[in-house]
Amino acid sequence: MKNKKIALLISIIGCTYLFYEQSLGINTLLFDLLLVGLLSIDQEQRLKFKQQWAIVGSLLLNAFAIALQNSTLAIMTHAITVLLLAGLCFSSTPSLYIHLFNGVINLLFSFLNNIWLIMNTSRNQETPHNGKGSWGKKLSLYFYPIVITLVFLGLYSLANPVFSSFIQIPSVSISASFVIFVLGATFFLTAFYYPFGNQDSLRVDANCPDKLSRVKIKIKQVLDTLALKTELQRGVLLFIMLNILLFFFNGVDLFYWINKKSLPEGVTFSAYLHQGVETLIVSILLAIGIILYYFRGNLNFYARNQQLIRLTNLWIAQNILLILNIVHKNQLYIHEFGLTYKRIGVYFYLLFSFIGLVITYLKVKNTQTVWYLLRRNSFYGLLILSISSLINWDGLIVHYNIQYAKQLDVTYLLNLNDSVLPELNNLLKSPKTNLSEMMTDYTSQIDGDNDYRNYKQISQRQFIEKQVKRFKENYPKKEWQSWNYSDYQTYKQL
């Protein structure tokens, strides 16, 4: 875009109008559409790879998820995609982790870098005295001094209420928070129109292809061949031992569940599950690490490596069986004690582990590099996070626990977001639910004291009634920029 300053100014105005003194909601989706629209006019040639389309698509998908659910997961995933977009503005590359790295650098240093460039330009060039300079140059001359002056104006207004009362433009007062917000928006948005990043990271990434190449060494060929043969034998022996070990591990678990169908005396569901997850973490990481070690170079092209490849594939398959084993354990634990974020997180880890193993299998099969593994894993990781941000996990947890869990932990449910209030409100009417248990009300303080020992103690029933009342009073006060579907449905049901 030729008039980047205009686009930046439009973005700052849009950001201020949509977000100043507002919470996240539909304003996130509207602003992302505005930003992507302005950027695409100048940068549509950069959307050539599926990774670039994945960034823009994930950004809009997560903005939609915020407007739909406004969950913590949606907000966090959206923050990641914003960093990726900032990296994309700096340069195109098929590697998401390079975008993320340059996105952080871009957002932190783009504004400062451009101020430095403007200062150097003003030193090295004579200012025209005929008054006929372009309006763009004049804008560059006045823009940053005005912004910095407004910052100090806001600070002085905050320091002296008498002075602040004089700083008013018909019905509009300039507050320190407004000036700081505008400065922050300028600092943030400059990165998308005047990007700054690390060129060395692009060169390193460009020299790391997905496809593994055979390195031919003419010197000491006999010794190299013997070294490969020794490494192959060592690898075959190692994978035989690891396969036998994991076979017995999975076999004992399966035999026990088929014949006993209960836990040994003194072993709890919690310990059984957590030990399984810890084993899985170590096993998967070691499995992938060992495989990457043995298939890092010329052993991929050794004519007699078929036995090692078959043992590696068997090792991957057994790790997938281990994943299914942990899925079964986790489901038993959930059925007994209900859903929590940590237990849902176990499923996410299992899914990422499964994808990692499949991509490792493809890496060995197609003789790919470690960079192939990183690029594919990061791509699918972003995809899973973006899709999962559309789900109301808090609502799912409450609904499942109330309907199916054998033991209902009401205190845990009270720590979830406002979308669960209708379900909790229904608990007040249920004669089967005991809500008389006392709990600490962290939403109120006694005389402004931050000591947790002085927080009020109220019953679970009183806490639910208080939260429902708070939400019903506060929701009508929200402006349209902060609207999201989840809060709308919660208010409608209450």
Order of alpha helices (4+ residues) and beta strands (2+ residues): alpha-alpha-alpha-alpha-alpha-alpha-alpha-beta-beta-alpha-alpha-alpha-alpha-alpha-alpha-alpha-alpha-alpha-alpha-beta-beta-alpha-alpha
